[in-house]
Amino acid sequence: RGSGFGPGRGCWPGPAPRLSLCPLGRAQNVKQLYALVCETQRYSAVLDAVIASAGLLRAEKKLRPHLAKVLVYELLLGRGFRGGAGRWKPLLNRHQARLKAELARLKVHRGVSRNEDLLEVGCRPGLASQVPRFVRVNTLKTCSDNVIDYFKRQGFSYQGRASSLEDLRALKGKCFLLDPLLSELLVFPAQTDLHDHPLYLAGHLILQDKASCLPALLLDPPPGSHVIDACAAPGNKTSHLAALLKNQGKIFAFDLDAKRLASMATLLARTGVSCCQLAEEDFLAVSPSDQRYRQVQYILLDPSCSGSGMVTRQLEEPGAGAPSKERLQALAGFQQRALCHALTFPSLQRLVYSTCSLCQEENEDVVRDALQQSAGTFRLAPVLPSWPHRGLSTFPGAEHCLRASPETTLTGGFFIAVLERAEVPSSVSQAETSAPEHIPSAAPKRKKRRCKAAAAPSAPPRT
Ligand SMILES: C[S@@+](CC[C@H](N)C(=O)[O-])C[C@H]1O[C@@H](n2cnc3c(N)ncnc32)[C@H](O)[C@@H]1O
């Protein structure tokens, strides 16, 4: 979610990433293959028309129609065959001029100039495709200044700290910015693909949507704390929590899905996380009275959800319907049980509940019911007063929740609620326990100084 590319995760606005297509099954990156297939599917009608009018299948009897479509997508609409395509390259080269001419003719015929305008209206990605590529700097391994210098040396142009969403919207080409709110977040144009970038492969960068960076930041556990990440895989938020903890303290991370936990373990190793204990466990079965969790004051709950706010979904299935009533009910039931369960951990002070769903049933309704059941023990913390998109006013205080969307915040669709314990033990002063309403690492007056963390790698390490 809001993290790298792939089925149901993150986004790939613009052309799908370049692949070695020889043969397709040997593509090194399944996620990239998935992106390529989705984009090919989106342009299916256009590709059919071009292939037919260029007579490709008549001329190349051994070329199967589906493969032809993927190859022609890559040639005309994707990244071309720079270094890829293997044995198909000569075949495509023979037809290249004709295919290009047919695409141009189709555009003239339809009176459009951009490839995207050839799509049926329902297949156009709209605002979702304009969500920039957000890149979180992993402060366990490096710092923003080092990363900025690295990109500058690679020919990118650094435009400084953005002052508004308009600055982000205007990004083009090889320009990048620092996010106006989050100081460890770099912003590149939507089409930027950094999956092969050495800093990403070395774990110095995490490709994570801005909205998905907010839960850990708003939980804000100080170094040394004990934290539960209740539904943790594939682990982008866990790695963010570890960075905020500076690897000091403990994260107990749970997930039910063994495969996702395995990729999470790889991610945590790559990003230098050393304070996390992973467990393949149902969070609902984790006992709040277990002595191991007695010091847990912070919980991040980012449960399975319909994903209706995910940019990928909006790009893959523009105009796709909302999740069915039954599915929503089942998801909301689990989300509510998980939230109520989390609120029973005895030392809990602060909890962040987040989803990448736009549905009220999975968001405001879940939070309202959990608050009612907690009978005043927990309340919503008023966070980020300047954030423009707030929770739906379905109950008093719901405006303390945050929403996000491509239209309002130039991010994926997201929901966040921060709950804090209302009763303050008499021995602890209010000043010590009250929740910060700012984003800690977003202090605008940051002095330019070199970071102590390891310098950015000079050669691309491969994993
Ligand atoms: C939205 S994803 C979490 C994304 C993760 N927080 C991140 O930022 O990378 C939800 C996760 O909850 C897990 N999950 C679902 N039910 C669970 C349960 N009862 N206990 C623990 N994890 C569960 C799913 O396997 C899935 O990996």
Ligand as a Chemical Component Dictionary entry (heavy atoms), coordinates in Angstrom:
data_LIG
# 
_chem_comp.id                   LIG 
_chem_comp.type                 NON-POLYMER 
_chem_comp.pdbx_formal_charge   0 
_chem_comp.three_letter_code    LIG 
# 
loop_
_chem_comp_atom.comp_id 
_chem_comp_atom.atom_id 
_chem_comp_atom.alt_atom_id 
_chem_comp_atom.type_symbol 
_chem_comp_atom.charge 
_chem_comp_atom.model_Cartn_x 
_chem_comp_atom.model_Cartn_y 
_chem_comp_atom.model_Cartn_z 
_chem_comp_atom.pdbx_ordinal 
LIG C1  C1  C 0  -2.711 -2.968  4.482  1  
LIG S1  S1  S 1  -1.682 -4.260  4.731  2  
LIG C2  C2  C 0  -0.449 -3.614  5.796  3  
LIG C3  C3  C 0  0.559  -2.756  5.091  4  
LIG C4  C4  C 0  1.715  -2.400  5.988  5  
LIG N1  N1  N 0  1.284  -1.709  7.171  6  
LIG C5  C5  C 0  2.752  -1.543  5.265  7  
LIG O1  O1  O 0  2.767  -0.342  5.425  8  
LIG O2  O2  O -1 3.560  -2.108  4.519  9  
LIG C6  C6  C 0  -2.617 -5.223  5.827  10 
LIG C7  C7  C 0  -1.903 -6.456  6.329  11 
LIG O3  O3  O 0  -2.690 -7.012  7.378  12 
LIG C8  C8  C 0  -2.453 -8.396  7.393  13 
LIG N2  N2  N 0  -3.509 -9.014  8.246  14 
LIG C9  C9  C 0  -4.784 -9.280  7.923  15 
LIG N3  N3  N 0  -5.416 -9.811  8.961  16 
LIG C10 C10 C 0  -4.539 -9.887  9.991  17 
LIG C11 C11 C 0  -4.591 -10.336 11.332 18 
LIG N4  N4  N 0  -5.707 -10.845 11.859 19 
LIG N5  N5  N 0  -3.483 -10.239 12.092 20 
LIG C12 C12 C 0  -2.330 -9.739  11.583 21 
LIG N6  N6  N 0  -2.216 -9.293  10.307 22 
LIG C13 C13 C 0  -3.306 -9.369  9.533  23 
LIG C14 C14 C 0  -2.478 -8.761  5.931  24 
LIG O4  O4  O 0  -1.821 -9.986  5.707  25 
LIG C15 C15 C 0  -1.745 -7.574  5.304  26 
LIG O5  O5  O 0  -0.395 -7.873  5.137  27 
# 
loop_
_chem_comp_bond.comp_id 
_chem_comp_bond.atom_id_1 
_chem_comp_bond.atom_id_2 
_chem_comp_bond.value_order 
_chem_comp_bond.pdbx_ordinal 
LIG C1  S1  SING 1  
LIG S1  C2  SING 2  
LIG S1  C6  SING 3  
LIG C2  C3  SING 4  
LIG C3  C4  SING 5  
LIG C4  N1  SING 6  
LIG C4  C5  SING 7  
LIG C5  O1  DOUB 8  
LIG C5  O2  SING 9  
LIG C6  C7  SING 10 
LIG C7  O3  SING 11 
LIG C7  C15 SING 12 
LIG O3  C8  SING 13 
LIG C8  N2  SING 14 
LIG C8  C14 SING 15 
LIG N2  C9  SING 16 
LIG N2  C13 SING 17 
LIG C9  N3  DOUB 18 
LIG N3  C10 SING 19 
LIG C10 C11 SING 20 
LIG C10 C13 DOUB 21 
LIG C11 N4  SING 22 
LIG C11 N5  DOUB 23 
LIG N5  C12 SING 24 
LIG C12 N6  DOUB 25 
LIG N6  C13 SING 26 
LIG C14 O4  SING 27 
LIG C14 C15 SING 28 
LIG C15 O5  SING 29 
# 
